Amino acid sequence: MQNFHHNAVCPVRDILSHLSSKWAMLILITLDANRTMRFSDIQKSIGDISQRMLTVSLRALEADGLVNRKVYPEVPPRVEYCLTERGDSLIPCIQGLVNWALTHMPQILEERKGREFL
């Protein structure tokens, strides 16, 4: 039996905690669809993400080696983001989850009707 108890570093918990944040998957899917994007374009594309949350999320994805941040020495500075090779390798997994959600969304929404959520 595989054990996922929290002792020291559990790689599954650690990775999933970053990927399951409210914004991480949306950022990754947005970068996959558009390839290279500036900060403001990512924010516009997602819509309801705050500047602070986008910054925090991009930093976490960059720290995990999923997103590359490139700063151009211009005035004003231009910063672009794109997926790394590791980030690209994650997209099929995320796309599978997105496809599953789209397929099952009507039934899930129907089953939620009349139920209260905590």
Secondary structure, 3 states (H helix, E strand, C coil): CCCCCCCCCCHHHHHHHHHCCCCHHHHHHHHHHHCEEEHHHHHHHHCCCCHHHHHHHHHHHHHCCCEEEEEECCCCCEEEEEECHHHHHHHHHHHHHHHHHHHHHHHHHHHHCCCCCC
